[in-house]
Amino acid sequence: MPPTGRSGSQHLWIVGSLLLVLADSGCSIQASLEPVPAHPGPVGSGQPLGYVVCPTSVTPVELGTRTAEAPITLPVRGTPPLGSFAVTTSPDGRSAYVVTSSVTRSGTADNVVVPIDLATQRAQMPIVLPGRGGTHAVVVMHDGKTVLAASGTSIVPIDAANRSVGTPLDLGSGRTVFSMALSPTSPILYVLVEGGVIPVDTATATVGSMIPTGLSISSVSSPHGVIVAADGATVYAVGHGGADFGGQMVSITVATGAVRSATSFDKFGIADPAALAMVVGGATILMADSGNNWVVPVPTADPGNPSGPVRLPSGGVASAGSTSGHPSDIVVGPGPTGAFVVAGLDAVLPFDPTTNTFGRAVKVCSGAASMAVAGA
């Protein structure tokens, strides 16, 4: 779907030649924070890893053994609002990037991206972003060379190799970026904003016309509120809508831009959809509902008829190995590793989509909000 509409800089993603002069507040971060020492030992055992982001740290989780490794401390100050920090990984599995905010010595808060070297488990110095507002989402382009970070209503490109910051692409007043999903088959980035999804052609830095969904952002701001099918043909988004302002999922046909009939979750109870994940093979979408503490499987062949919800186990992480906390994110690991739900602000719950059962919770860093998966 080639976007149409207002155009931004045609060289948005060529960040090496579009350096910005960082503000004085940014310099204070660079001068006052030291890189975090390397992790004392190797993480994982040649297996896929998940990375769970919290306000001041990231916890690596071995997906196969469901084991948490030592947290990686982030060199940031202050506590960002819940839902206003996110993590992603590079296609080659060698780097992670956290978008968040950090308070300078003068007391102001800058939006920043923190790169993490996953080979050494070392968090690097924050990269200061222009703009103000929420930092809800971050993605890496297919070639791994450019990181795209949300900063309020703008998408900010960063050169992954030299840390240079390119010209932001502003989506316009009232269009705070809440979630971003890059098409697996094209350079189109789908951006979830209040009331719709905006396609952005990253090859030409062109903002397309918003596709109205009628959905307001869920009370849980998740970086996975919008996802794209593996074949790039369909986009899925969640939020609140309809006459009763209930929890819904809509699907968008990429070829035509048509929005199909919404999937309502309210027949199961008042829903607050936090995030979506596509099961390997694409037959099922998993919706994590923060309002009801459950996961709802939705068949992609018949999205209007979601399966019955699977309730999260109750109890404390330490005692029962499970959590009653409200889920804020859900991701799917490679191969047979299954899905993983971030819940309870300090735990990850493995979920088997073939049996619709949960595994024992994995305790992670405090304030956990979102998760990303990397290869071995």
N, C-alpha and C positions, 0 to 999 in steps of 0.2 A: 504494500500500500504506500505509494509515494506520497509523503505528506504535502499538503498545500497550505498556503497562508503566509504569515509573517516570517521573514527570513532574518537570521542572525548573521554573525560574522562567518564568512565562507571559509575561514581558516581556524575555526574554533578549536579543532582537535590537533592542529599543528602547534602544539604548545611550546616547542623548543624555540620558536621565533616570536612568541607573543608573551614575553615576560612582563609581569606586573611588579611595580615597586611596592614592597610590603610596608604596611603601616608600622608606626613606631611601636604600637602595642604588640604586633607580631614579633618584632625584634626582641622585645623583652622576654617573650617565651623562649626564643632561640637562645638567649644569653643566660637565662636563669634555670633552665631545665637540662639535666644531663641524660644521655642515653641510658637506658636500663641495662644492667649487666646481662651477659648471655646466660641462658638457661644452663644449669649445671650439667646436664646430660642430654643425650638424644631423646627425642620424643617419638613415640610410636614404635612399631616394629615392622616397617615397610608396609603398613596397612593404611587405609583411608582414615583421615582425621577430621573431626569437626571442631570448630572454634566458636566458643560462646563468649559474647561480649557483655561486660558489666561496666559500671561507671568508670572504674579505674584499673581494670585488668581484663585479660582474655584467658579463658581456660581451654586448653586443648583436650579433646576427648577422643580416645581410640574407639572407633565405631565398631570394630569387630569384637573387642573384648569388653566394650562399654566401661572403659576405665578413664578416669580423669587424671591428667598430668598436672604438674605444678603450674599455677597461674603465671601469665606473663604480665608484669606490671606496665601500665601505660604511663608515659611521662606527661601527665596532664594534672591540672589543679581544678578543684571545684567538683560539683556533682551536677551533671546535665539532667534535665527532666527525663523521666522514664519514657522511652519511645523515641527520644531524640538523639540516639546514637546507634550505629549499625556497623556490621562487619561484612567483608567479602573477601574472597581469595582469588588469586590469579589463576588463569587456565593451566599453567604448568605446576601448580601446587607449591610454588617456592615462596610466595609472598601472601600476606594478608594486609588488609587496609581497614582501619577503623575511622569512621567519620564521627566527630563528637565536638565538644567545646572545651575550652580551657581558660581559666581565669588568670590574667596577667598580674604582675606585682602592683600595677596601678589600680587593680580592682575591676577592670573591664573584662568581658568575656569574648574571646575570638573563636570562631568556627575553625576547626583544624581537621586534617587527616593525619593519622599516625600509621606509617608503614611498619610492618613486622617481617623480619627475615625468618621464615619458618624453618630453615635449615639450622639456624643457631638459636631460635626462639628469642630473638633480640628485638625489642621495640626501638625504633629509631626516633629521631627528633621530629616533633610535630611540624607539619606544613600548614602555614596559616592561609585560610581561605578568605577571599573578599566576601562581603555581604554579612547580613544578620538574619536571624530566624532559625527555624528548625533544621536539624541535621539528621534527617530520618532515613536516608538511603545512600548507598554507594555501590558502584559496579565497576568491573574492569572490562575493557574492550577485548574482542576475541584474540587479538594478537598480543595481549598482555602489556602493551606499551603505554596505554593511557588509562588513567583512573578517572571516573566521573563521579563527583560528589555533590550531594544536595546541600545547598546553603540558602535557606529561606525559599524564595521563588526562583532561584537560579540553579543551573547545573554548571559546575566548575570543573574544567578539565585539568589534569595534572600529568606531567610527563613522569612515568614511573622510574625512568633511568636517572634523570638529572634533577627531579623534584621541582621543576619549574611549573608555574601556575599560568594557565592560559586565560583567554578572555571569557568571562562567564556568559552564559546564554540565559537571559531572563525570560521567564514564561509570562510575565505580566502580573499586575496587581491582583491579589486574592488567590493566586495559583501557587500556593506553597507546595513544594514537592514532598509527598508522603511516601512514595514507593517508586522504584524504577526496575524495569525488567528488560534486558536486551534480547532481541530475537535471536534464536540459535542459528538462523539461516540467512540473516541479512543484517545490515548496519542500523536497523531501526530500533530505537529505544522507546519503550512505552512508559509514560510517566503518569502515575496516579495522583490526581489533584481532586479538590472538592468538586463533586458533580460530574466528573468525567475522566477520560484517559486521553493524554496528548501524545501523538506519535512525533518523534524527533528523528530526522535523518542525520545520523552522526557523520555521514560521508560529506554532506554539504552544509552542516550546521543549520538546518532548516526546521523551524517549528511548524508542525502541521496543525490543521484545525482540530479543536478539541472534539472528541467523540463523546456526546452526552450519555451518561449512564443513569442519571437520576439518583445516584448514590452519594450520600454524605460519608465522610471518613469515619470509620469505626472509632470508638473511644480508645481502642488500643492501636496506636500508630505503629504498624509493622512494616519493615522493608519488603515483606512478601505479601502485601495486599494486592499485588498484581503479578501474574505469571504468564508465560508464553508457552504454548505446546511445543513439543520437540520438533515438529515439522514446520513450525512458524506460522501455521494457518489460522490459529485461534488464540485470542487473548482472553484471560479470565481475571475478573476483579471483584472484590468484596467491599461491602459497606452497609449503610443503613438506607432504606428507601421504601417506596410504596406508601399506601394510604395510612398504614399504621406505623411507619418508620421502623419496620422490622429489619432483621438481618437478611441480606440477600447476596447472591452471586450472579453476575452477568457474564455472558460470553460474547465476544466481538469477533465477527468474521473478518479477517485481515484483508482479503481480496476486495471486499465491498465496503467495509467500515460499518456494516449493519450490526446492531445490537439485538441479540436474541432475547426471548422472553426470560425474565429473571427467575432464578431459583430461590424460593423462599425457605428459610429454615425455621420459621415461627411455629410451624405445626408441632415442632418438638419442644417449644418453649421460647421465650423472648431471647433472641439470639444477639450476640455481639461478636461477629466474625473477626478474628484477629489476623489470620494469615492462611495462605493456600500453599499446597505443594502437590506436584504431579508424581504419581507412582511410576516407577520404571516400567516402560511399555506403554504408558499413556492411557490406560483403560480407566483409571480412577484418579480423581482429585480428592485430596484430604483437606478439610476445612477445620481449623482449630478455633473453637468457640470459647472466648474468654468469659462470657457471661454465664455459661452453664457448665464449664469445666468438662468439655467433652470434645471428641473428634468425630466429624461427620464425613463418611465416604460418599462421594458423588460420582456416579458413572458418567464418563464423558459422552457415551453413546445416548444417554437419556438423562441429561442434567436436571430436568424438571422433577425427577423422582429420586431424591437423595436417599441413601440407606439410613437405617436407624442409627442414632448417635451411640458412640462408644464412650462411656463415662470414664474420666480419669480416676485412678485408684485414690482412695483417701488415706490420710495418715501422714506422719512426719517422715522426712527423708532419713533421719538418723535411726528411728525406731522401726519403721515398717518398710523402708526402702521404696517409698512412693511419696506422692505429694498431692495436696489438695489445692495448691495454688492455681491461679488463673493463667492459662496458657497465653503466651505473647508471641510465639513463633512456632513454625513447623517446617522441617526440611527433610529431604529424602537423600539417603546415602547411596553410593554406587552399588551395583550388583545386589546381593542378598542381604545387605546390612540393614535394610528397612528404613523406617522414618524415625524422626527424633523431635520431640515436643519440648520447647523451653517453657517451664512452668514453675510456679512457686517462688520465682525470683532468685532461686538458688539451686535449681535442679534441671536435669534433662531426662525425659522419659522416653526410652525406646518404645517404638510401636511397630508391630508386625502387621502390615496391611493385608497379608494373606489369611491371617487368622483373626484379625481385629482384636489383638490382645496387647497389653502393655508389659514391658519388662521392668526389672527393678530400677529405680531411679538412680541417676548418677549425680552426686552432689558436685556443684561447680561454684564459681565465684558469686559473691553476694550482689544482688541487683541485676541478675541476668535478664537480658531483654531480647536478644536475637542471636542467630547462629548461622554459620556458613560452613560448607563442606569442601575439603581439599582432597586431592588424590594422594597416593602414597608418596 
